[in-house]
Amino acid sequence: MAVLLFNSRPKTLAMIGLGGGSLAKFCYRYLSDTRIKVVEINPHVISLRDEFRVPPDDGRFKIRHGDGADFVRLPPYPVDVLMVDGFDSGGQPAALCSQRFYDDCLDALQANGLMVVNLHAGHPDYATFLARIRRSFGEDVLVVGDHDCSNTIVFACKGPLLRHFKHASLRAPARFDARAWADLMPTFERVATAWKQHVEAR
């Protein structure tokens, strides 16, 4: 959710992979002006949405059964934020980490749109996946590892939005309550510091 550091009020957000629904529920609750679409390839995951208390579809929130690679290839509309968190029993599906996929992600974004990808740092092709993202997005890529180094979150921008971020502007996004900000602020701070170091190292 640290993508909100760079765009705190996206108009459109697409999510590839529903999982247990935590990200979808958070976005629905705190991004009340955002049009949200979740694409999930496994119908059994979607069938558990009520068990995980994922909100029902409405005018601004929809979950659809489909292939994330097909979605970014032919998006119904350009998006401000694209969150990619698609895994299956074998790890990251090949269709969600190909060069074509990342090129299509770039094309699916609005100007200054942001892609956020969850990569498994231990995957044997991790370096290849990261190189593909950089080939698609150029220098506007930030890589932040988690505490146990099992996953890496990659932020990539279609345009210079990341470069305009100022660490001093770190503050709670609109509509965050105190509890949400207390929970996420340490992570936001970590990502902001990583971006500052990234810029200084260039």
Backbone as CSV, one residue per row, in Angstrom:
resi,resn,N_x,N_y,N_z,CA_x,CA_y,CA_z,C_x,C_y,C_z
1,MET,0.812,-1.216,0.000,0.000,0.000,0.000,0.846,1.268,0.000
2,ALA,2.170,1.132,0.112,3.027,2.312,0.068,2.978,3.005,-1.285
3,VAL,2.307,2.405,-2.264,2.074,3.098,-3.533,1.352,4.417,-3.287
4,LEU,0.596,4.510,-2.175,-0.131,5.744,-1.856,0.804,6.874,-1.464
5,LEU,2.068,6.581,-1.207,3.050,7.647,-1.005,3.182,8.505,-2.254
6,PHE,3.059,7.868,-3.397,3.318,8.533,-4.663,2.036,9.024,-5.344
7,ASN,0.921,8.371,-5.043,-0.390,8.825,-5.527,-1.409,8.458,-4.463
8,SER,-1.754,9.406,-3.622,-2.611,9.115,-2.474,-4.082,9.005,-2.827
9,ARG,-4.456,9.473,-4.020,-5.869,9.441,-4.398,-6.027,8.997,-5.851
10,PRO,-5.689,7.752,-6.146,-5.853,7.274,-7.521,-7.326,7.232,-7.912
11,LYS,-7.608,7.584,-9.155,-8.983,7.504,-9.637,-9.360,6.074,-10.011
12,THR,-8.383,5.334,-10.533,-8.631,3.956,-10.943,-7.510,3.055,-10.431
13,LEU,-7.874,1.879,-9.976,-6.906,0.915,-9.451,-7.322,-0.477,-9.906
14,ALA,-6.378,-1.215,-10.435,-6.622,-2.605,-10.826,-5.685,-3.511,-10.045
15,MET,-6.186,-4.667,-9.687,-5.438,-5.605,-8.858,-5.480,-6.980,-9.528
16,ILE,-4.316,-7.555,-9.766,-4.233,-8.902,-10.325,-3.925,-9.856,-9.183
17,GLY,-4.883,-10.697,-8.859,-4.762,-11.628,-7.736,-5.565,-11.144,-6.542
18,LEU,-6.534,-11.950,-6.131,-7.361,-11.597,-4.974,-6.792,-12.151,-3.679
19,GLY,-6.308,-13.397,-3.717,-5.796,-14.033,-2.503,-6.837,-14.038,-1.404
20,GLY,-6.409,-13.729,-0.192,-7.322,-13.673,0.939,-8.121,-12.392,1.019
21,GLY,-7.874,-11.460,0.110,-8.687,-10.262,0.017,-8.234,-9.088,0.865
22,SER,-7.102,-9.199,1.556,-6.686,-8.116,2.459,-6.471,-6.799,1.722
23,LEU,-5.759,-6.845,0.600,-5.513,-5.615,-0.150,-6.807,-5.048,-0.715
24,ALA,-7.647,-5.925,-1.231,-8.908,-5.467,-1.803,-9.771,-4.798,-0.743
25,LYS,-9.847,-5.386,0.435,-10.662,-4.809,1.509,-10.098,-3.464,1.966
26,PHE,-8.784,-3.384,2.073,-8.166,-2.128,2.497,-8.467,-1.020,1.490
27,CYS,-8.272,-1.336,0.212,-8.509,-0.325,-0.822,-9.972,0.093,-0.839
28,TYR,-10.874,-0.850,-0.677,-12.302,-0.517,-0.687,-12.646,0.413,0.476
29,ARG,-12.067,0.149,1.626,-12.395,0.946,2.800,-11.788,2.350,2.750
30,TYR,-10.528,2.431,2.358,-9.825,3.704,2.505,-9.711,4.519,1.213
31,LEU,-10.031,3.935,0.093,-9.985,4.673,-1.176,-11.408,4.782,-1.720
32,SER,-12.206,5.533,-1.021,-13.645,5.564,-1.304,-13.995,6.272,-2.606
33,ASP,-13.058,7.014,-3.195,-13.311,7.692,-4.462,-12.662,6.962,-5.635
34,THR,-12.093,5.785,-5.371,-11.336,5.062,-6.392,-12.165,3.949,-7.010
35,ARG,-12.116,3.854,-8.325,-12.753,2.756,-9.048,-11.794,1.565,-9.012
36,ILE,-12.238,0.448,-8.444,-11.361,-0.694,-8.172,-11.851,-1.920,-8.936
37,LYS,-10.935,-2.561,-9.649,-11.245,-3.828,-10.317,-10.202,-4.855,-9.914
38,VAL,-10.668,-6.034,-9.481,-9.785,-7.134,-9.090,-9.976,-8.267,-10.098
39,VAL,-8.873,-8.773,-10.649,-8.921,-9.868,-11.612,-8.278,-11.089,-10.963
40,GLU,-9.037,-12.170,-10.878,-8.569,-13.404,-10.234,-8.839,-14.586,-11.167
41,ILE,-7.810,-15.373,-11.433,-7.936,-16.468,-12.402,-8.562,-17.730,-11.811
42,ASN,-8.511,-17.872,-10.496,-8.990,-19.092,-9.841,-10.405,-18.878,-9.301
43,PRO,-11.397,-19.548,-9.872,-12.777,-19.336,-9.398,-12.984,-19.792,-7.963
44,HIS,-12.180,-20.741,-7.511,-12.313,-21.210,-6.125,-11.909,-20.122,-5.134
45,VAL,-10.935,-19.312,-5.507,-10.545,-18.182,-4.655,-11.696,-17.174,-4.578
46,ILE,-12.295,-16.895,-5.716,-13.414,-15.949,-5.730,-14.585,-16.471,-4.900
47,SER,-14.796,-17.782,-4.927,-15.921,-18.359,-4.189,-15.788,-18.189,-2.676
48,LEU,-14.585,-17.876,-2.214,-14.344,-17.688,-0.777,-14.470,-16.230,-0.343
49,ARG,-14.883,-15.356,-1.243,-14.896,-13.927,-0.908,-15.781,-13.622,0.291
50,ASP,-16.914,-14.306,0.418,-17.790,-14.040,1.562,-17.153,-14.522,2.860
51,GLU,-16.472,-15.667,2.788,-15.797,-16.188,3.974,-14.721,-15.233,4.462
52,PHE,-14.042,-14.574,3.520,-12.996,-13.618,3.878,-13.539,-12.198,4.027
53,ARG,-14.849,-12.064,3.956,-15.524,-10.771,4.157,-15.068,-9.713,3.163
54,VAL,-14.859,-10.145,1.939,-14.571,-9.205,0.858,-15.889,-8.548,0.457
55,PRO,-15.939,-7.234,0.319,-17.196,-6.554,0.003,-17.826,-7.068,-1.289
56,PRO,-19.146,-6.996,-1.387,-19.810,-7.364,-2.643,-19.518,-6.339,-3.732
57,ASP,-19.682,-6.739,-4.968,-19.516,-5.798,-6.074,-20.525,-4.666,-5.951
58,ASP,-20.070,-3.485,-6.362,-20.976,-2.340,-6.403,-20.510,-1.415,-7.522
59,GLY,-20.943,-0.171,-7.476,-20.631,0.750,-8.562,-19.168,1.083,-8.725
60,ARG,-18.357,0.896,-7.682,-16.940,1.257,-7.787,-15.996,0.104,-7.496
61,PHE,-16.535,-1.063,-7.158,-15.703,-2.205,-6.761,-16.220,-3.458,-7.451
62,LYS,-15.330,-4.125,-8.212,-15.740,-5.333,-8.922,-14.619,-6.361,-8.891
63,ILE,-15.011,-7.619,-8.698,-14.088,-8.744,-8.819,-14.514,-9.555,-10.024
64,ARG,-13.566,-9.847,-10.895,-13.866,-10.580,-12.111,-12.960,-11.800,-12.247
65,HIS,-13.560,-12.895,-12.722,-12.776,-14.089,-13.037,-12.098,-13.865,-14.379
66,GLY,-10.779,-13.967,-14.397,-10.069,-13.759,-15.646,-8.568,-13.885,-15.472
67,ASP,-7.870,-13.823,-16.578,-6.407,-13.927,-16.623,-5.816,-12.519,-16.563
68,GLY,-4.957,-12.274,-15.598,-4.353,-10.958,-15.450,-3.558,-10.530,-16.668
69,ALA,-2.917,-11.492,-17.348,-2.150,-11.153,-18.550,-3.078,-10.668,-19.658
70,ASP,-4.251,-11.284,-19.771,-5.223,-10.832,-20.766,-5.759,-9.451,-20.395
71,PHE,-5.952,-9.222,-19.107,-6.495,-7.943,-18.659,-5.586,-6.784,-19.047
72,VAL,-4.278,-6.907,-18.797,-3.385,-5.783,-19.117,-3.137,-5.671,-20.615
73,ARG,-3.327,-6.779,-21.341,-3.146,-6.711,-22.794,-4.275,-5.908,-23.436
74,LEU,-5.485,-6.063,-22.911,-6.652,-5.363,-23.448,-7.451,-4.761,-22.291
75,PRO,-6.889,-3.775,-21.594,-7.585,-3.216,-20.431,-8.839,-2.455,-20.862
76,PRO,-9.894,-2.521,-20.065,-11.114,-1.780,-20.423,-10.927,-0.274,-20.323
77,TYR,-9.949,0.154,-19.550,-9.624,1.569,-19.392,-8.239,1.662,-18.779
78,PRO,-7.497,2.758,-19.026,-6.173,2.924,-18.397,-6.337,3.120,-16.886
79,VAL,-5.366,2.659,-16.115,-5.460,2.741,-14.662,-4.332,3.591,-14.091
80,ASP,-4.615,4.185,-12.931,-3.599,4.971,-12.227,-2.661,4.085,-11.430
81,VAL,-3.197,3.009,-10.849,-2.398,2.081,-10.057,-2.733,0.655,-10.481
82,LEU,-1.688,-0.126,-10.721,-1.830,-1.539,-11.060,-1.043,-2.349,-10.047
83,MET,-1.732,-3.199,-9.281,-1.096,-4.017,-8.260,-1.060,-5.461,-8.755
84,VAL,0.142,-6.031,-8.839,0.319,-7.390,-9.357,0.789,-8.285,-8.223
85,ASP,-0.084,-9.200,-7.819,0.226,-10.106,-6.706,-0.344,-11.483,-7.022
86,GLY,0.048,-11.996,-8.190,-0.502,-13.259,-8.666,0.444,-14.426,-8.444
87,PHE,-0.005,-15.374,-7.661,0.767,-16.595,-7.405,-0.169,-17.796,-7.537
88,ASP,0.395,-18.939,-7.931,-0.355,-20.186,-7.891,0.453,-21.201,-7.092
89,SER,0.058,-22.472,-7.158,0.739,-23.489,-6.350,2.200,-23.655,-6.731
90,GLY,2.573,-23.224,-7.937,3.961,-23.342,-8.381,4.756,-22.068,-8.228
91,GLY,4.139,-21.031,-7.662,4.820,-19.754,-7.490,4.258,-18.708,-8.431
92,GLN,5.132,-17.960,-9.082,4.693,-16.910,-9.990,4.437,-17.490,-11.376
93,PRO,3.220,-17.377,-11.886,2.923,-17.912,-13.223,3.773,-17.226,-14.287
94,ALA,4.209,-17.992,-15.266,5.068,-17.446,-16.313,4.399,-16.291,-17.053
95,ALA,3.077,-16.367,-17.200,2.364,-15.324,-17.946,2.379,-13.986,-17.238
96,LEU,2.652,-13.977,-15.908,2.641,-12.735,-15.134,4.041,-12.205,-14.849
97,CYS,5.033,-12.724,-15.541,6.391,-12.187,-15.355,7.195,-12.226,-16.656
98,SER,6.507,-12.283,-17.779,7.186,-12.249,-19.073,7.479,-10.808,-19.481
99,GLN,8.350,-10.637,-20.465,8.605,-9.289,-20.965,7.345,-8.696,-21.582
100,ARG,6.594,-9.519,-22.291,5.332,-9.045,-22.892,4.383,-8.549,-21.804
101,PHE,4.306,-9.274,-20.690,3.405,-8.870,-19.609,3.784,-7.498,-19.060
102,TYR,5.061,-7.290,-18.760,5.473,-5.996,-18.193,5.329,-4.864,-19.208
103,ASP,5.563,-5.161,-20.483,5.315,-4.146,-21.515,3.836,-3.780,-21.552
104,ASP,2.978,-4.801,-21.447,1.541,-4.547,-21.446,1.109,-3.779,-20.195
105,CYS,1.747,-4.059,-19.058,1.450,-3.307,-17.837,1.739,-1.827,-18.034
106,LEU,2.872,-1.531,-18.654,3.222,-0.136,-18.936,2.149,0.518,-19.802
107,ASP,1.720,-0.186,-20.835,0.729,0.370,-21.754,-0.642,0.534,-21.093
108,ALA,-0.926,-0.284,-20.075,-2.228,-0.244,-19.407,-2.358,0.926,-18.435
109,LEU,-1.252,1.600,-18.148,-1.258,2.681,-17.155,-1.557,4.033,-17.786
110,GLN,-2.195,4.881,-16.992,-2.311,6.284,-17.334,-0.911,6.923,-17.304
111,ALA,-0.785,8.110,-17.860,0.448,8.873,-17.698,0.712,9.062,-16.209
112,ASN,1.939,8.794,-15.779,2.336,8.814,-14.367,1.674,7.707,-13.555
113,GLY,1.135,6.701,-14.239,0.571,5.561,-13.532,1.653,4.712,-12.887
114,LEU,1.257,3.974,-11.868,2.205,3.185,-11.073,1.848,1.716,-11.089
115,MET,2.846,0.875,-11.279,2.703,-0.562,-11.119,3.432,-0.978,-9.846
116,VAL,2.805,-1.843,-9.057,3.429,-2.399,-7.859,3.377,-3.910,-7.985
117,VAL,4.536,-4.564,-7.884,4.620,-6.007,-8.095,5.228,-6.677,-6.872
118,ASN,4.619,-7.769,-6.462,5.178,-8.609,-5.417,5.965,-9.738,-6.084
119,LEU,7.272,-9.749,-5.918,8.134,-10.789,-6.483,8.706,-11.656,-5.367
120,HIS,8.823,-12.940,-5.641,9.466,-13.845,-4.685,10.971,-13.760,-4.887
121,ALA,11.657,-13.231,-3.885,13.096,-12.970,-4.021,13.911,-14.249,-4.182
122,GLY,13.369,-15.383,-3.732,14.102,-16.635,-3.837,13.892,-17.366,-5.146
123,HIS,13.073,-16.841,-6.030,12.829,-17.500,-7.310,14.110,-17.508,-8.139
124,PRO,14.428,-18.630,-8.788,15.685,-18.685,-9.554,15.768,-17.666,-10.687
125,ASP,14.618,-17.185,-11.158,14.616,-16.199,-12.240,14.299,-14.790,-11.737
126,TYR,14.449,-14.587,-10.449,14.126,-13.276,-9.868,14.875,-12.149,-10.577
127,ALA,16.171,-12.289,-10.791,16.959,-11.232,-11.437,16.469,-10.977,-12.861
128,THR,16.034,-12.030,-13.535,15.507,-11.882,-14.890,14.208,-11.092,-14.879
129,PHE,13.320,-11.411,-13.914,12.049,-10.683,-13.820,12.296,-9.198,-13.553
130,LEU,13.224,-8.921,-12.663,13.528,-7.531,-12.328,14.103,-6.796,-13.544
131,ALA,14.953,-7.478,-14.293,15.524,-6.872,-15.496,14.439,-6.569,-16.528
132,ARG,13.440,-7.443,-16.598,12.347,-7.211,-17.536,11.540,-5.977,-17.142
133,ILE,11.291,-5.818,-15.844,10.565,-4.630,-15.387,11.347,-3.375,-15.744
134,ARG,12.649,-3.399,-15.513,13.478,-2.226,-15.825,13.544,-1.976,-17.325
135,ARG,13.504,-3.025,-18.104,13.497,-2.834,-19.563,12.209,-2.144,-19.997
136,SER,11.107,-2.476,-19.355,9.826,-1.861,-19.703,9.714,-0.438,-19.179
137,PHE,10.152,-0.205,-17.924,9.881,1.057,-17.251,11.084,1.985,-17.158
138,GLY,12.272,1.512,-17.502,13.435,2.384,-17.451,13.908,2.635,-16.028
139,GLU,14.349,3.868,-15.759,14.981,4.173,-14.479,13.983,4.397,-13.347
140,ASP,12.717,4.518,-13.668,11.730,4.828,-12.634,11.233,3.557,-11.959
141,VAL,12.167,2.841,-11.328,11.881,1.579,-10.662,12.540,1.586,-9.283
142,LEU,11.765,1.230,-8.276,12.275,1.136,-6.906,12.031,-0.270,-6.397
143,VAL,13.079,-0.888,-5.825,13.001,-2.255,-5.304,13.188,-2.199,-3.797
144,VAL,12.225,-2.753,-3.063,12.267,-2.750,-1.593,12.037,-4.172,-1.093
145,GLY,13.022,-4.741,-0.394,12.888,-6.082,0.155,12.137,-6.065,1.470
146,ASP,11.541,-7.205,1.831,10.877,-7.290,3.129,11.888,-7.698,4.195
147,HIS,11.421,-7.803,5.437,12.350,-8.027,6.545,13.041,-9.381,6.476
148,ASP,12.333,-10.415,5.996,12.975,-11.729,5.960,13.521,-12.060,4.571
149,CYS,13.440,-11.074,3.655,14.033,-11.192,2.313,13.407,-12.292,1.460
150,SER,12.206,-12.746,1.805,11.557,-13.757,0.976,10.796,-13.127,-0.180
151,ASN,10.363,-11.897,0.000,9.649,-11.185,-1.057,10.255,-9.809,-1.282
152,THR,10.032,-9.296,-2.476,10.472,-7.957,-2.830,9.295,-7.229,-3.457
153,ILE,9.086,-5.988,-3.057,8.054,-5.164,-3.666,8.735,-4.209,-4.635
154,VAL,8.257,-4.210,-5.867,8.835,-3.373,-6.919,7.811,-2.319,-7.326
155,PHE,8.223,-1.060,-7.258,7.405,0.065,-7.691,7.970,0.544,-9.025
156,ALA,7.109,0.683,-10.024,7.553,1.145,-11.334,6.549,2.156,-11.866
157,CYS,7.053,3.216,-12.479,6.193,4.332,-12.873,6.278,4.595,-14.375
158,LYS,5.131,4.901,-14.967,5.068,5.344,-16.355,5.171,6.865,-16.354
159,GLY,6.388,7.356,-16.290,6.592,8.796,-16.198,7.426,9.151,-14.987
160,PRO,7.587,10.445,-14.715,8.525,10.906,-13.687,7.924,11.075,-12.289
161,LEU,6.740,10.527,-12.032,6.085,10.772,-10.751,6.964,10.397,-9.565
162,LEU,7.615,9.243,-9.623,8.464,8.826,-8.503,9.570,9.842,-8.248
163,ARG,10.100,10.408,-9.307,11.217,11.347,-9.155,10.800,12.633,-8.436
164,HIS,9.511,12.930,-8.442,9.021,14.157,-7.811,8.673,13.958,-6.341
165,PHE,8.782,12.719,-5.850,8.437,12.458,-4.450,9.474,13.097,-3.521
166,LYS,8.990,13.726,-2.463,9.857,14.331,-1.454,9.655,13.619,-0.123
167,HIS,10.750,13.130,0.454,10.670,12.405,1.717,10.032,13.255,2.803
168,ALA,10.259,14.552,2.768,9.726,15.434,3.805,8.205,15.516,3.759
169,SER,7.597,15.082,2.637,6.149,15.189,2.500,5.420,13.967,3.047
170,LEU,6.122,13.066,3.698,5.510,11.846,4.221,4.421,12.197,5.234
171,ARG,3.214,11.790,4.924,2.085,12.031,5.823,0.979,11.030,5.497
172,ALA,0.040,10.918,6.400,-1.052,9.973,6.219,-1.906,10.370,5.012
173,PRO,-2.182,9.420,4.111,-3.093,9.729,3.006,-4.479,10.107,3.522
174,ALA,-5.216,10.812,2.699,-6.574,11.210,3.071,-7.407,9.981,3.427
175,ARG,-8.249,10.129,4.426,-9.200,9.127,4.894,-8.576,8.012,5.734
176,PHE,-7.266,8.021,5.926,-6.673,7.052,6.856,-7.081,7.430,8.268
177,ASP,-7.536,6.463,9.032,-7.763,6.740,10.443,-6.457,6.517,11.205
178,ALA,-6.461,6.827,12.494,-5.225,6.759,13.277,-4.664,5.343,13.314
179,ARG,-5.546,4.368,13.402,-5.077,2.983,13.488,-4.418,2.542,12.181
180,ALA,-5.042,2.864,11.059,-4.470,2.481,9.771,-3.105,3.129,9.565
181,TRP,-2.993,4.409,9.915,-1.720,5.099,9.744,-0.659,4.542,10.682
182,ALA,-1.042,4.221,11.914,-0.078,3.644,12.857,0.434,2.301,12.364
183,ASP,-0.447,1.522,11.743,-0.050,0.202,11.233,0.883,0.313,10.032
184,LEU,0.602,1.278,9.151,1.326,1.336,7.888,2.468,2.343,7.848
185,MET,2.484,3.300,8.767,3.492,4.349,8.723,4.919,3.808,8.727
186,PRO,5.265,2.791,9.549,6.644,2.307,9.502,7.049,1.782,8.120
187,THR,6.111,1.119,7.442,6.406,0.634,6.100,6.516,1.779,5.113
188,PHE,5.623,2.758,5.223,5.706,3.931,4.357,7.053,4.629,4.548
189,GLU,7.473,4.765,5.795,8.750,5.398,6.094,9.901,4.612,5.478
190,ARG,9.819,3.308,5.544,10.875,2.459,4.991,10.968,2.614,3.474
191,VAL,9.820,2.645,2.811,9.814,2.802,1.359,10.305,4.200,0.975
192,ALA,9.866,5.219,1.708,10.316,6.579,1.420,11.823,6.710,1.573
193,THR,12.387,6.083,2.615,13.833,6.121,2.833,14.560,5.383,1.721
194,ALA,14.003,4.243,1.281,14.612,3.481,0.187,14.638,4.299,-1.097
195,TRP,13.558,5.062,-1.337,13.539,5.894,-2.537,14.571,7.015,-2.445
196,LYS,14.693,7.631,-1.283,15.684,8.686,-1.098,17.095,8.150,-1.355
197,GLN,17.386,6.974,-0.841,18.698,6.368,-1.058,18.919,6.019,-2.522
198,HIS,17.854,5.565,-3.148,17.938,5.236,-4.571,18.287,6.468,-5.409
199,VAL,17.638,7.569,-5.112,17.886,8.813,-5.847,19.301,9.319,-5.594
200,GLU,19.727,9.266,-4.345,21.065,9.772,-3.995,22.175,8.919,-4.610
201,ALA,21.876,7.638,-4.857,22.884,6.744,-5.399,23.062,6.897,-6.910
202,ARG,22.135,7.576,-7.542,22.210,7.711,-8.992,23.205,8.772,-9.417
